[in-house]
Amino acid sequence: MLARSLRTLPTTQRPFSTSAPQHADYTHAVIGAGVVGLAIARQLAGREGTSTVLVEKHGAVGTETSSRNSEVIHAGLYYGHDSLKTELCIKGKNMMYDLCAKHHIPHRRTKKWIVAQDTPQWEECVNVHKFASSAGVPTRFVSLQEGKEREPDVRADAGILESESTGIVDSHGLMSYLQGSFEDRGGDCAFRSPVTRIETHNNGSSGYKIFTSNREGGEDSFTSETLINSAGLYACAINNMILPENRHWDPYFAKGSYFSYSASHPKPSTLIYPAPSPGHAGLGTHLTIDMAGRVRFGPDVEFVDDPTDLKPNPTRLREAITEIQKYLPGVRTDAIDLDYCGIRPKLGKYSAVATGTGFQDFVIRREEGYEGFVNLLGIESPGLTSSLAIGEMVEGLLYR
């Protein structure tokens, strides 16, 4: 249900349209209150003389992909030249560190090692380093001697590439700040408001009418001059409510299992990633650390049909242990257990790195023929890192 009563907008013209409605309930409606939707809504709510509503099906922000991930601030190493993922990850990373430092959001520059066990994996590390150098992302090769001194339990038979700007963030603390900042700027949150249908008025030139279900079994509705689809796992469904059939997308759901580690040793202080595997839908079952210093592993990749399928699959544990032992041979296997799962929204079973076949970039664009409609599809990793930069990009699509 809508969290607050709707408001009537001031009768001023908007730069994005010369025929926008003069009495819509809101200037901006953002669907989806994950970290990306929050960043977009906060950015738009900062514009003077506008009003913004953030529409969320659940009872709180960030309950799906945004709260079920590795909480890594990525450097921007894997996504190739001229991709939105690279551009927004690098920009978003810098914005994230600045925001966290300014507002005391827990975060840490942990650095990251990409470890190679053989010649083909080392060649992938060299390729990553070459790309990073061209993109202005700091990386360096770590000698095997230095590696043994710093992380004696980590195996890297063929070499180590260090990413110096990778870190971690308390994603819940970040989202809490973004929600508070959005509301301080006058934004409205509409929780428990699943979108059921959307009407376009004159292909958006006269705005949009958004219908949501309520707890009484009926429908609520409101109007908005613009519409931003940031619905994450359900973004394809929102897209398909608005655009004609020949512009529909089929969603793909990549389930990732995470694994806890209860032993006190070995316990690296650096994030450890296997060398990227071209064509693979993820970055391998890596080792990350949370803000409390706890080690965890994951995610792996398992495509599923149901975006609510969050039950850990016991068969994934043995496969994960095999992968973990390749770079952490002394790990206590009896201390590794199933922890939680997350689902990533994808647009196909494509490679997570640009060197793989069928790499899929973010889709972030104004949809032709639909005034004021900005579509965000396939916002998987590095979505968390990119979120603040995505907010600026969406504002630019509407107003510049």
N, C-alpha and C positions, 0 to 999 in steps of 0.2 A: 504494500500500500504506500501511497505517497506520504513521505514523512512530515511534510509541512503543507500548509495551504498554498495554492498556486497564486502567482502574482501576475499582474498585467504590466507589460513592458512600456517604457516611455516611447512616445511616438517620434523616434528619430530614425533616419535612414541608416542602413548598415552598408559599409564599404563593399561587402561581398554580394550585394544584390540591389538592384534598383526597383524591384517589385516585391520585396519581402513584405509579409503581413505586418500591419501596424499594431495589432492587438493580440499577438501570440502570447501564450503564458510565459514562454522563456525565449531568450535569444539562442541559447545552446542547450541541446540535450545530448548527454554522453551516456551511452549504454555500456555498462560493464565497469564495476568498481574494483578491478584489480589494480596493480601498481601502475600500469600504463594508463588506464582510464582515470585514475586519481591524478596522475601528472598532467594529463590533458585538461581535465576539469579545473584543476587549480590554475593552470596557465590561462585558460579562457576566462575564469572568474576574475582575474586581475584586470580585465579590460573595463575601463570606466563606462558607465551607462549601459551595461549589459547584465543579463542574469543567466545563471547556469544551473541545470539540474543534473545530478548523477544518478542514474537508474541502475539498481542492482537487484537481482533475483533473490539473493540470500539476505540474511539479517545483519551482515557486517561486511566490511571491505575485505578484499583479498583472501577469500576462503578457498579458492581453487588453485590454479597454477601458481599464483603469486606467493602462496604460503607453503607450497610443496615443491621446493627446488633446492639448489645447493647454496643459495645466497652469495654467489660469487660475483664480484665486480670484475667483469672480463676486460681484457686489454684491447681486443679487436684484432686477433691474430689470424683468424681462419677463413674470413669471408670474402676475400678477393678484392681486386680493384673495382671501383665504380659500383659498389653495391651499397644499398641503404644500410645493411647490417654493419658494414665496416664504418661508414660515415657516422651513423648514429651511435654505434658502440663507443667509438673513440671520443666523440663529443660528449656523449652521455656519461662516460667514465669520469671525465674531468669535472663535469657539472655535479656528479654524484659525490665525489670527494670534497668539492667545495661546499656543497650543501650540508653534508654530514659534519664537516669540521665547524661550520658556522653555527649549526643548530644542535650540536652535541648528540648527533645520532650515532650510536655505536657502530664502529667500522674499524678495519685494520688493513694496512698494506702488507699482506703476508708474503707476496711474491708467489711464483708458481714455477715448478719444474716440469718440462716435457721430457720424458725419459725414453731413450731408444735402447732396444736390446739386440738389434742386428743392423746390417747395412741398409736394407730398405727403409727401416724406421728412421735411421739416422739421416737418410736422404730427405725424408719428410721433414725432419727438424731443420735441416739446412734450408729447405724451401720456405718453411715458416719464417725463419730468420731473415731471408732475403726479402720476403714480402713485408715483414714488420719494418725493416730498415727503410724500404721505399715509402711506407705509410707513416713514418715518424713515430712508430711504437717501439719503446726501448726493450731490446732483448740482448742477451749475451750468452756465449757458450761458457759452461762451467767445466773446468778440468775434472777428470775422474778423481784426482787427488783431493781437490777442494771439495768435491761432492762427498767423498768418504769422511772428510773432516767435519763437514756441516751436517750431513744426514747419513750416518754410518749404516743405517738399516735399509737404506733405499738401494735397490739394484738398478744399474744403468750401464749395461755392458758395453754399449756402443757410443754413449754420450748423453749429455744433458744440455738442454736449452732453457735458460731462465727468462721468464717474463717478469720484468721489474715493476710493472704498474698494476699487476693483478692483485686483488684483495677480496675481502669479505665485508658484508654489511648485515646488520640486523634488519631483515626485510620487514618484520612486524613493526619495529620502531620507525622505520622509514615510512611505512604506510600510515601509521598513526600520525606522524608529523604532517604528511600530505593531506590527510583528511582534515586535521585541525586547521591547517593553513587555508584549505579550500573553503571551509565553513567560515573562517574569519574574514574571508573576502566576500562573504554574502552568498556562497553557494548552498544549494539545497541537496540533501541526500534522500533518495526515495528507495528505502530498503524493502525487502520482501515484495518486490514489484516485477515479477517475470513478464517480459514483453510478449504479448500474444499476437499482435498484428500492428501494422503501420500503414497509414494512409498517406500518400503523397498528394499534395495539392498543386496542380499545374506543374507536375514534374519537379516539385520542390520550390519553384519560384514563389509560391504562396505558402511555403512551409510544410510541416509534417504534423500529423496527428498520431500520437503514440498511445496504444492501448495496453494496459497491464492488468493481470488478474489480481484479485484481492482475496483475503482470507474468508470472506463471506461467500465466495464462489461467483462473484460478479466481476465486472470490469470497471476500472477507472481509466480516464484518458486525460491527456493534456496536449497542448500544441507547442511547437517550437519552430523558430525560424530556420535553425540549422540542426543537423543530426550527425553525430559522430558514432560510428559503430566500432566499439572497442570491447566486444563481448567475449574475446578470448576463445574458449572452447565452443562457444555458440555463435561466433561471428559469421560463419557461413550461413547459419539459419537466419540471422538478421538480414544478411545480404540478400538471401533468397526471398525474404518477405517484400523487398523493395524493387529489386531489379528484375527485368524480364528473364524468362527461362534460359535463353541463350547466354546469359551472363551469370548463371548460377555456379556455385562452387560446391564440391563434395568435401566434407571434412574428413581428416585422418587424425586418429588419436594415438599418440605415442606414449605408452605407459612406461614410466621409469621407476624401478624399485631402488630404494635406498637401504643401506645396511649399517647397523650400529656396531660399535666396537667397545667392549667393556674392559679390556685389559689396559694396564698402564704402560705397557711396552710391547712392541716398538711404537713410538708416538712422534712422527715427524712434525716439525713446526712449519713446514712449507707445503703448499698444495702440490700434489703429485698427479700428473696426467700422463697416460701412455701417449706415444706418438700418434697423431691422427691417422685414421684409416680411411682413404678416399672411398666414397661410395657408402660409408656407414652412416646411419641416421643419427648417431650420437658421437660424443667425444671419448667414448670408452668409459669403463667403470673406474672412476678416479677417486683419489683420496682428497677430501676437503676437511676443513676445521670450522667449527662454529665459534661464536663470540665467547663461549665459555671454555674454549680450548678442547672440546670433545672431537674426536676423530669420527668421521663417517665415510662410507664409500657409496659410490653410485653417481648418477643413475645408469642403469642399463637401458635397453630399448626393447619394447614388446608392443607391437601394434594391436590395438583392441577396438572393438566396435562400440563400446559403451563408455562415454566420457565420465561416468560415475563409478567405474570399476577400479576402486582404490584399494581393494583387498590384496595384501602381499601374497605373491605366489611362491610357495615353498620350493618349487623346482628351480627358481632363479638363484637360490642361495649357492648351490654347488657350482654353477657356472660362474657366479661372481667371485667365489673364493679362488677358482682357477685363474681368473684374470688378475686378481689382487696379488696373488703369489708371484706373478711375473715381475713385479716391481717392488714387492715387499715380502721377500721369501721367508723372513722370520716371523711373519704375522701369526698370532695365535688363532688358529681357525676355530677353536671352540668358543672364542670370544666374539665372533662375528655372528650377527643374527639379523633376521628381517626387522626392518624398522617401519618405514612408511612408503607410500607411493605417490607419485604426482603424474599428471597427464599434460602433455604438451600439444598445443594445436598445430597441426601441420596441414599442408595443402597437397601432400603426396608422400610417398615413401622415398624421399629424396635424401641426398647426402647432406650432412651437417656442415661440411667444409667445401669451399669453392673448388677444390681440386677434384672433387668427386663428380660422378655422372648425375646430372639432373639437379644440381644445386638450386634451391628455392630461396629467393630473397624475400624480405618483408614486402607485403603489398600495403602501401599507404598512399592513398590518392583521392582526389576529388573525382567522383564518378561522372563521366560525361553524360549530359542530358538530365542531370538531377542536381539542381541548384542547391548549394549548401550542404550536400551530403559527402562526408569524408569517411572512407572505408578503410579499416585496418584488418588485414587477414594474415593468418600464419605468423602471429606475433609470438614466437617461441624464443628460445635463447638466441641472442643476448637481450631479450626484452626488458628484463629488470635493469640491467646496466644502461640500456638505451632510453629508459622511460622519460627522463627529464628532457632529453633532446627530442624525443617523439612529441612531447607536449608542445615544444616550440615549433616543430615542423607543422603540426596540425593547425596551430594558430596562423602560421604563415600561409598555409593552403587556403584558409578562409579569408584572410585579410590583406594579403600582399599580391 
